[in-house]
């Protein structure tokens, strides 16, 4: 998978649009998820249960995300 272009908020345009649909709710979630993802070692196993469309998946590109 190739990385999506990084734009405002330091994420792909797709994730930025998703967050900006409900910024009061999704910006804090983005920051918590981004912080948690940054603490994971490369190759760490991540199981995302209930992710729906997995909007935050790109933040886990360095992990084994499923």
PyMOL commands that place a pseudoatom at each C-alpha (Angstrom):
pseudoatom trace, name=CA, resn=UNK, resi=1, chain=A, elem=C, hetatm=0, pos=[0.000, 0.000, 0.000]
pseudoatom trace, name=CA, resn=UNK, resi=2, chain=A, elem=C, hetatm=0, pos=[1.389, 3.424, -0.890]
pseudoatom trace, name=CA, resn=UNK, resi=3, chain=A, elem=C, hetatm=0, pos=[1.130, 6.311, 1.515]
pseudoatom trace, name=CA, resn=UNK, resi=4, chain=A, elem=C, hetatm=0, pos=[-1.514, 8.907, 0.812]
pseudoatom trace, name=CA, resn=UNK, resi=5, chain=A, elem=C, hetatm=0, pos=[-0.391, 12.507, 0.425]
pseudoatom trace, name=CA, resn=UNK, resi=6, chain=A, elem=C, hetatm=0, pos=[-0.004, 14.328, 3.718]
pseudoatom trace, name=CA, resn=UNK, resi=7, chain=A, elem=C, hetatm=0, pos=[-1.920, 17.576, 4.070]
pseudoatom trace, name=CA, resn=UNK, resi=8, chain=A, elem=C, hetatm=0, pos=[-3.305, 19.787, 6.773]
pseudoatom trace, name=CA, resn=UNK, resi=9, chain=A, elem=C, hetatm=0, pos=[-3.293, 18.100, 10.202]
pseudoatom trace, name=CA, resn=UNK, resi=10, chain=A, elem=C, hetatm=0, pos=[-0.385, 15.932, 9.005]
pseudoatom trace, name=CA, resn=UNK, resi=11, chain=A, elem=C, hetatm=0, pos=[-2.674, 13.262, 7.602]
pseudoatom trace, name=CA, resn=UNK, resi=12, chain=A, elem=C, hetatm=0, pos=[-4.028, 12.265, 4.202]
pseudoatom trace, name=CA, resn=UNK, resi=13, chain=A, elem=C, hetatm=0, pos=[-6.679, 14.399, 2.576]
pseudoatom trace, name=CA, resn=UNK, resi=14, chain=A, elem=C, hetatm=0, pos=[-9.194, 11.593, 3.082]
pseudoatom trace, name=CA, resn=UNK, resi=15, chain=A, elem=C, hetatm=0, pos=[-8.585, 11.423, 6.844]
pseudoatom trace, name=CA, resn=UNK, resi=16, chain=A, elem=C, hetatm=0, pos=[-8.549, 15.229, 7.101]
pseudoatom trace, name=CA, resn=UNK, resi=17, chain=A, elem=C, hetatm=0, pos=[-11.981, 15.419, 5.440]
pseudoatom trace, name=CA, resn=UNK, resi=18, chain=A, elem=C, hetatm=0, pos=[-13.312, 12.698, 7.757]
pseudoatom trace, name=CA, resn=UNK, resi=19, chain=A, elem=C, hetatm=0, pos=[-12.066, 14.559, 10.842]
pseudoatom trace, name=CA, resn=UNK, resi=20, chain=A, elem=C, hetatm=0, pos=[-13.357, 17.927, 9.630]
pseudoatom trace, name=CA, resn=UNK, resi=21, chain=A, elem=C, hetatm=0, pos=[-16.897, 16.561, 9.197]
pseudoatom trace, name=CA, resn=UNK, resi=22, chain=A, elem=C, hetatm=0, pos=[-17.212, 16.556, 13.014]
pseudoatom trace, name=CA, resn=UNK, resi=23, chain=A, elem=C, hetatm=0, pos=[-14.127, 18.423, 14.272]
pseudoatom trace, name=CA, resn=UNK, resi=24, chain=A, elem=C, hetatm=0, pos=[-15.250, 18.839, 17.888]
pseudoatom trace, name=CA, resn=UNK, resi=25, chain=A, elem=C, hetatm=0, pos=[-15.533, 15.064, 18.218]
pseudoatom trace, name=CA, resn=UNK, resi=26, chain=A, elem=C, hetatm=0, pos=[-12.981, 13.708, 15.764]
pseudoatom trace, name=CA, resn=UNK, resi=27, chain=A, elem=C, hetatm=0, pos=[-9.988, 16.011, 16.329]
pseudoatom trace, name=CA, resn=UNK, resi=28, chain=A, elem=C, hetatm=0, pos=[-9.539, 14.823, 19.929]
pseudoatom trace, name=CA, resn=UNK, resi=29, chain=A, elem=C, hetatm=0, pos=[-9.942, 11.222, 18.739]
pseudoatom trace, name=CA, resn=UNK, resi=30, chain=A, elem=C, hetatm=0, pos=[-7.337, 11.820, 16.023]
pseudoatom trace, name=CA, resn=UNK, resi=31, chain=A, elem=C, hetatm=0, pos=[-4.859, 13.123, 18.591]
pseudoatom trace, name=CA, resn=UNK, resi=32, chain=A, elem=C, hetatm=0, pos=[-5.409, 10.185, 20.970]
pseudoatom trace, name=CA, resn=UNK, resi=33, chain=A, elem=C, hetatm=0, pos=[-5.114, 7.625, 18.184]
pseudoatom trace, name=CA, resn=UNK, resi=34, chain=A, elem=C, hetatm=0, pos=[-2.074, 9.385, 16.684]
pseudoatom trace, name=CA, resn=UNK, resi=35, chain=A, elem=C, hetatm=0, pos=[-0.354, 9.449, 20.089]
pseudoatom trace, name=CA, resn=UNK, resi=36, chain=A, elem=C, hetatm=0, pos=[-1.123, 5.792, 20.754]
pseudoatom trace, name=CA, resn=UNK, resi=37, chain=A, elem=C, hetatm=0, pos=[0.043, 4.731, 17.307]
pseudoatom trace, name=CA, resn=UNK, resi=38, chain=A, elem=C, hetatm=0, pos=[3.316, 6.625, 17.743]
pseudoatom trace, name=CA, resn=UNK, resi=39, chain=A, elem=C, hetatm=0, pos=[4.084, 4.608, 20.871]
pseudoatom trace, name=CA, resn=UNK, resi=40, chain=A, elem=C, hetatm=0, pos=[3.906, 1.285, 19.023]
pseudoatom trace, name=CA, resn=UNK, resi=41, chain=A, elem=C, hetatm=0, pos=[7.072, -0.363, 17.772]
pseudoatom trace, name=CA, resn=UNK, resi=42, chain=A, elem=C, hetatm=0, pos=[7.441, -1.062, 14.062]
pseudoatom trace, name=CA, resn=UNK, resi=43, chain=A, elem=C, hetatm=0, pos=[5.858, -4.406, 13.248]
pseudoatom trace, name=CA, resn=UNK, resi=44, chain=A, elem=C, hetatm=0, pos=[3.688, -4.457, 16.374]
pseudoatom trace, name=CA, resn=UNK, resi=45, chain=A, elem=C, hetatm=0, pos=[0.468, -6.408, 15.897]
pseudoatom trace, name=CA, resn=UNK, resi=46, chain=A, elem=C, hetatm=0, pos=[-2.638, -4.210, 15.925]
pseudoatom trace, name=CA, resn=UNK, resi=47, chain=A, elem=C, hetatm=0, pos=[-6.134, -5.677, 15.821]
pseudoatom trace, name=CA, resn=UNK, resi=48, chain=A, elem=C, hetatm=0, pos=[-8.692, -2.970, 15.086]
pseudoatom trace, name=CA, resn=UNK, resi=49, chain=A, elem=C, hetatm=0, pos=[-12.064, -4.361, 16.129]
pseudoatom trace, name=CA, resn=UNK, resi=50, chain=A, elem=C, hetatm=0, pos=[-15.084, -2.364, 15.058]
pseudoatom trace, name=CA, resn=UNK, resi=51, chain=A, elem=C, hetatm=0, pos=[-13.096, 0.011, 12.843]
pseudoatom trace, name=CA, resn=UNK, resi=52, chain=A, elem=C, hetatm=0, pos=[-15.806, 0.270, 10.223]
pseudoatom trace, name=CA, resn=UNK, resi=53, chain=A, elem=C, hetatm=0, pos=[-14.074, 1.993, 7.310]
pseudoatom trace, name=CA, resn=UNK, resi=54, chain=A, elem=C, hetatm=0, pos=[-10.761, 2.127, 9.284]
pseudoatom trace, name=CA, resn=UNK, resi=55, chain=A, elem=C, hetatm=0, pos=[-10.370, 5.881, 8.855]
pseudoatom trace, name=CA, resn=UNK, resi=56, chain=A, elem=C, hetatm=0, pos=[-7.351, 6.014, 11.192]
pseudoatom trace, name=CA, resn=UNK, resi=57, chain=A, elem=C, hetatm=0, pos=[-5.542, 3.035, 9.637]
pseudoatom trace, name=CA, resn=UNK, resi=58, chain=A, elem=C, hetatm=0, pos=[-2.858, 5.197, 8.003]
pseudoatom trace, name=CA, resn=UNK, resi=59, chain=A, elem=C, hetatm=0, pos=[-1.573, 6.143, 11.450]
pseudoatom trace, name=CA, resn=UNK, resi=60, chain=A, elem=C, hetatm=0, pos=[-0.581, 2.489, 11.910]
pseudoatom trace, name=CA, resn=UNK, resi=61, chain=A, elem=C, hetatm=0, pos=[1.332, 2.071, 8.633]
pseudoatom trace, name=CA, resn=UNK, resi=62, chain=A, elem=C, hetatm=0, pos=[4.422, 0.998, 10.623]
pseudoatom trace, name=CA, resn=UNK, resi=63, chain=A, elem=C, hetatm=0, pos=[2.549, -1.857, 12.287]
pseudoatom trace, name=CA, resn=UNK, resi=64, chain=A, elem=C, hetatm=0, pos=[1.002, -5.182, 11.306]
pseudoatom trace, name=CA, resn=UNK, resi=65, chain=A, elem=C, hetatm=0, pos=[-2.557, -3.812, 11.203]
pseudoatom trace, name=CA, resn=UNK, resi=66, chain=A, elem=C, hetatm=0, pos=[-5.538, -6.099, 10.796]
for i in range(1, 66): cmd.bond("trace and resi %d" % i, "trace and resi %d" % (i + 1))
show_as sticks, trace
zoom trace
